[in-house]
Each structure stands twice: as C-alpha cells, then as structure tokens.
C-alpha cells in the first residue's frame, strides 16, 4: 500500500515508519516538524514527506494514498491542559478534517491512534474492555473520544476507520520522549540514582512498547475488512498492566545503584485503569506484544548510556511541553503553535 503516516517525525512515527517499509509499504510522511530535532543518537532516516501543520492539510496531501495512519497530535495530558482550545483544534477538528479528505479521495482504511486514556477514572478493579464506559479526565483524552465518535459517522462500505487505543507507550525511539512514565523513570534513575515517583504510586497503568504499537498498526493495515471495520481495539498486553510503584521497582532493578523514592506530592492520580487487550488478538490471529516493562527498562538504560543522555537534554529537548515553551519564547512558533514565516 501507499500509506500516509502523519506524525512521522514524532516518537511513535519514527519507530513505525521503518516497520511499515519493511512490510513492503510505501510510506509518505506528514508532519509539522515541531519535534523533528528531538533526537538522541544518530538522526533517523525519515521517509519522503510533507512538512505541513495538520490544520492546513489539503486534498493534495491525500491524493493517491491507499491508507492513512494518523498519529499526529498534541500528544499528552500536560500539553492538552496547557491550551485546551488548541488541543481540540488540532487533535479533534483537524483530525476529522483529514479523515473527510481521505474518504473523499477514496482512501480505503484510516487507522486512528487513540488511547487507553479514554477510560480515565475506571479504577483498578476489573479489566476494562473496549465496550466499557469512557471517562476521559483531560482535554487530550476527551479529544480522542470526540474523534472516534466523528469517525464512526464517516464509516461506510468504502471507508474503514479503525480506532487503535494504545496503552501508555514506552521504549527507545531515535526521537525520544522523556515525559512518559517508564522513559521518565529510567532517565531519573540513571541521572540522579533515584527512581522519582511524585504520585502516591497506586494508579494502574497499561504500558506498551513503541515497537509493539508499530507492529499492531502494520497488522491492522492489511487485516480483513470485516475484522477491523469501524471497531475500537485496545493495544497492549495484560502482562504490562502495572501500578506506577511496580514500574518504579522494575526500573530500580534495571538501573543498579538506584533507589525508588515515592514523594506522593501530587497525590492520587485519577487516571487508573487495567485493560483487556484480547479483542485485538482475536481479530489478528497470531499477534501478541513482545516487550515487557522490565525488558523495556533495560533497553532504555542501555540506550541512554550509549548516547550520552544529559540532565539538560532530558528535561528540555525530550519533554514536549518544554520544547514548545522554548520555541514560543524564542519566537519560532506563534501562539497557535504554527511556525512563524
């Protein structure tokens, strides 16, 4: 297939592009480039692509495309809370606009990167399946729910949207993010010898490696239409349903000499949920996630050491909120997060 991959210069897109190419697909990227320089180690080889803000996508960007994998977004809760109106403008309205253009252009399949954060305050009791009530507690998660609802209205015999509700990502990417839980804790452990947990450690989190997300999207791209059409799928593994405190303990094992420090200063996080991932395995026989939290912590520690991660880079270059604030302070982006011309 000829696949348009939005967010190809992001944390997940940088991992996904070569996986798609290895599966035989022609990958065309689309990215604003806001985080293109957030690189740890050698700069990755990006696929050919369009440098364009998601809000400015036109019909020509989807012309001749067989499928769209839509990753691009303001990508976490702190960013969403910083400017909720921009989160809805980019994550919701621009995403639906892209989907409409794709459908009009004859694109057959639209894989949407949603999130398990849509379950929000589900608690840590029973495993949460795709039909559970959605309880988003942040603008980021709410924007994902809205897009799923609107894509459902666009589904028809010729246009197949698929809602890939990713668990919290982890693992090394050449375009690193240090503001997601496992990546963050490993960095703190290496740089300070403390595995710093600022919540009380009790919330449940489902985790999934970036490479397993890439494999899942690649599988969904060519799955039989009847298996995936207009369906939501949790992406991850029950093995990686863990509390934040348990994540911290595994990080301490992966980074000898570090110790867990749970301050509790931010209190109990209302986002707590354990997730059932069996629907995707049933739809895609033979698929299962390969990465455990412990293996991911070891991978991250090795990569951080190999590429000389510094405290300044950890806090500034690889934290999305810090990158955008620096760009705003420098005047390179305007108050809508568009590049100044």
Secondary structure, 3 states (H helix, E strand, C coil): CEEEEECCCCHHHHHHHHHHHHCCCEEEEEECCCCCCCCCCCCCCCCCEEECCHHHCCHHHHCCCCEEEECCCCCCHHHHHHCHHHHHHHHHHHHHHHHHHHHHCCCCEEEEEEEHHHHCCCEEEEEECCCCCCCCCCHHHHHHHHHHHHHHHHCECCEEEEEEEECEEECCCCCCCCCCHHHHHHHHHHHHCEEEECCCCCCEEEEEEHHHHHHHHHHHHHCCHHHHCCEEEEECCHHHEEEHHHHHHHHHHHCCCCEEEECCCCCCCCCCEEECCHHHHHHCCCCCCCCCHHHHHHHHHHHHHHCCCCHHHHHHHCCHHHHHHHHHHHCCECCCCCECC
